Every structure is written in C-alpha cells, then in structure tokens.
Amino acid sequence: MNVNHELTQRLDDSYMIEIGGSTWNPEKISIRRRYDNPGSGKFSPHGSSELPVCAIEDIVRVACENDLFDADTCAAMLSHLSASIQRIK
C-alpha cells in the first residue's frame, strides 16, 4: 500500500488507520487497520487488513442486515456519514 501519511490517523501507540493507493492497483484507494508488532514496533502484515474503499459499503450493509452493530455504533456511524455528506455536497 502506498500510504498517504496526511490521511493517517493514529489511534494509539501501535494502531492506526491508513489510506492510500492499494497494493493491487495504485490507482485505486484502499484503507487498512495497521498494527505494529509489540516489541519491534515494525509493521505486522498479518494483523493489518487492507480493503478497497469500494468494498466497505457491502461489508457494512451485510453487517447491518445481520444486526452485528449495537445501537450506539449505528448512531455513531450515521453521525459520521451525515457529516461526510455535508462536506462533499
């Protein structure tokens, strides 16, 4: 993944969300949960899943159809989506 460091959000010392050109096609955007190995601090590809951004809608839809999120998580996602809609209008 060709990471865009300006879009990276560090969530704690060894965990962050990265966005950038995908591993399989640099023209496509992907996102991943990046975990660093405890001890060495180096990137752990086994604990860091990369997804194409276009797959996220399907994943969230299937999760919602199966009630995998609690009500507070659904409300938080709706709030984030609403804010995004306002920014991209």
Phi and psi in degrees as GROMACS dihedral restraints (atoms count N, CA, C in turn):
[ dihedral_restraints ]
;  ai    aj    ak    al  type     phi  dphi    fc
    3     4     5     6     1   -92.2    20    10
    4     5     6     7     1    94.9    20    10
    6     7     8     9     1   -72.8    20    10
    7     8     9    10     1   133.8    20    10
    9    10    11    12     1   -91.4    20    10
   10    11    12    13     1   101.5    20    10
   12    13    14    15     1   -66.2    20    10
   13    14    15    16     1   -22.2    20    10
   15    16    17    18     1   -67.9    20    10
   16    17    18    19     1   -25.7    20    10
   18    19    20    21     1   -96.8    20    10
   19    20    21    22     1    -6.5    20    10
   21    22    23    24     1   -67.6    20    10
   22    23    24    25     1   136.2    20    10
   24    25    26    27     1  -120.7    20    10
   25    26    27    28     1   116.2    20    10
   27    28    29    30     1   -81.5    20    10
   28    29    30    31     1   126.5    20    10
   30    31    32    33     1  -101.3    20    10
   31    32    33    34     1   -25.8    20    10
   33    34    35    36     1  -161.8    20    10
   34    35    36    37     1  -170.1    20    10
   36    37    38    39     1   -60.2    20    10
   37    38    39    40     1   -30.8    20    10
   39    40    41    42     1  -124.6    20    10
   40    41    42    43     1    14.1    20    10
   42    43    44    45     1  -138.4    20    10
   43    44    45    46     1   131.4    20    10
   45    46    47    48     1  -150.8    20    10
   46    47    48    49     1   165.9    20    10
   48    49    50    51     1  -108.6    20    10
   49    50    51    52     1   125.7    20    10
   51    52    53    54     1  -117.2    20    10
   52    53    54    55     1   145.5    20    10
   54    55    56    57     1  -127.8    20    10
   55    56    57    58     1   142.1    20    10
   57    58    59    60     1   175.8    20    10
   58    59    60    61     1  -171.0    20    10
   60    61    62    63     1   -66.4    20    10
   61    62    63    64     1   134.2    20    10
   63    64    65    66     1   -70.2    20    10
   64    65    66    67     1   157.9    20    10
   66    67    68    69     1   -61.9    20    10
   67    68    69    70     1   -38.3    20    10
   69    70    71    72     1   -87.1    20    10
   70    71    72    73     1   -19.8    20    10
   72    73    74    75     1  -160.0    20    10
   73    74    75    76     1   104.8    20    10
   75    76    77    78     1   -59.6    20    10
   76    77    78    79     1   -16.4    20    10
   78    79    80    81     1   -80.3    20    10
   79    80    81    82     1   -15.1    20    10
   81    82    83    84     1  -100.3    20    10
   82    83    84    85     1   142.2    20    10
   84    85    86    87     1   -88.3    20    10
   85    86    87    88     1   136.5    20    10
   87    88    89    90     1  -132.4    20    10
   88    89    90    91     1   168.3    20    10
   90    91    92    93     1  -136.2    20    10
   91    92    93    94     1   146.2    20    10
   93    94    95    96     1  -146.1    20    10
   94    95    96    97     1   155.8    20    10
   96    97    98    99     1   -89.0    20    10
   97    98    99   100     1   117.5    20    10
   99   100   101   102     1  -103.0    20    10
  100   101   102   103     1   123.9    20    10
  102   103   104   105     1  -115.0    20    10
  103   104   105   106     1   136.5    20    10
  105   106   107   108     1   -98.2    20    10
  106   107   108   109     1   147.7    20    10
  108   109   110   111     1   -63.7    20    10
  109   110   111   112     1   131.6    20    10
  111   112   113   114     1   -63.1    20    10
  112   113   114   115     1   150.7    20    10
  114   115   116   117     1    90.7    20    10
  115   116   117   118     1   -70.8    20    10
  117   118   119   120     1   -82.7    20    10
  118   119   120   121     1   -28.5    20    10
  120   121   122   123     1    76.9    20    10
  121   122   123   124     1     1.4    20    10
  123   124   125   126     1   -82.8    20    10
  124   125   126   127     1   156.3    20    10
  126   127   128   129     1   -55.2    20    10
  127   128   129   130     1   133.8    20    10
  129   130   131   132     1  -109.4    20    10
  130   131   132   133     1   102.8    20    10
  132   133   134   135     1   -65.9    20    10
  133   134   135   136     1   -23.0    20    10
  135   136   137   138     1   -76.6    20    10
  136   137   138   139     1   -25.5    20    10
  138   139   140   141     1  -104.7    20    10
  139   140   141   142     1    12.0    20    10
  141   142   143   144     1  -128.3    20    10
  142   143   144   145     1    98.3    20    10
  144   145   146   147     1   -88.9    20    10
  145   146   147   148     1   130.6    20    10
  147   148   149   150     1  -105.4    20    10
  148   149   150   151     1   132.0    20    10
  150   151   152   153     1  -127.7    20    10
  151   152   153   154     1   143.1    20    10
  153   154   155   156     1   -69.3    20    10
  154   155   156   157     1   139.6    20    10
  156   157   158   159     1   -56.4    20    10
  157   158   159   160     1   -34.7    20    10
  159   160   161   162     1   -65.5    20    10
  160   161   162   163     1   -17.4    20    10
  162   163   164   165     1   -84.9    20    10
  163   164   165   166     1   -16.6    20    10
  165   166   167   168     1   -64.2    20    10
  166   167   168   169     1   -40.1    20    10
  168   169   170   171     1   -58.8    20    10
  169   170   171   172     1   -46.1    20    10
  171   172   173   174     1   -63.1    20    10
  172   173   174   175     1   -40.9    20    10
  174   175   176   177     1   -63.7    20    10
  175   176   177   178     1   -46.3    20    10
  177   178   179   180     1   -65.9    20    10
  178   179   180   181     1   -40.7    20    10
  180   181   182   183     1   -59.7    20    10
  181   182   183   184     1   -48.5    20    10
  183   184   185   186     1   -64.8    20    10
  184   185   186   187     1   -40.2    20    10
  186   187   188   189     1   -61.5    20    10
  187   188   189   190     1   -41.6    20    10
  189   190   191   192     1   -68.4    20    10
  190   191   192   193     1   -40.2    20    10
  192   193   194   195     1   -61.6    20    10
  193   194   195   196     1   -24.1    20    10
  195   196   197   198     1  -106.8    20    10
  196   197   198   199     1    14.0    20    10
  198   199   200   201     1    50.5    20    10
  199   200   201   202     1    47.0    20    10
  201   202   203   204     1   -82.7    20    10
  202   203   204   205     1   -16.3    20    10
  204   205   206   207     1  -102.9    20    10
  205   206   207   208     1   145.6    20    10
  207   208   209   210     1   -80.4    20    10
  208   209   210   211     1   170.4    20    10
  210   211   212   213     1   -61.5    20    10
  211   212   213   214     1   -38.3    20    10
  213   214   215   216     1   -65.3    20    10
  214   215   216   217     1   -39.1    20    10
  216   217   218   219     1   -65.9    20    10
  217   218   219   220     1   -42.9    20    10
  219   220   221   222     1   -60.1    20    10
  220   221   222   223     1   -44.2    20    10
  222   223   224   225     1   -63.2    20    10
  223   224   225   226     1   -41.2    20    10
  225   226   227   228     1   -64.0    20    10
  226   227   228   229     1   -42.9    20    10
  228   229   230   231     1   -64.8    20    10
  229   230   231   232     1   -40.5    20    10
  231   232   233   234     1   -60.9    20    10
  232   233   234   235     1   -40.7    20    10
  234   235   236   237     1   -62.9    20    10
  235   236   237   238     1   -44.4    20    10
  237   238   239   240     1   -65.4    20    10
  238   239   240   241     1   -41.1    20    10
  240   241   242   243     1   -64.9    20    10
  241   242   243   244     1   -42.0    20    10
  243   244   245   246     1   -61.8    20    10
  244   245   246   247     1   -43.2    20    10
  246   247   248   249     1   -63.7    20    10
  247   248   249   250     1   -38.8    20    10
  249   250   251   252     1   -64.6    20    10
  250   251   252   253     1   -43.2    20    10
  252   253   254   255     1   -58.4    20    10
  253   254   255   256     1   -42.5    20    10
  255   256   257   258     1   -64.7    20    10
  256   257   258   259     1   -36.8    20    10
  258   259   260   261     1   -72.0    20    10
  259   260   261   262     1   -34.1    20    10
  261   262   263   264     1   -94.2    20    10
  262   263   264   265     1    -1.2    20    10
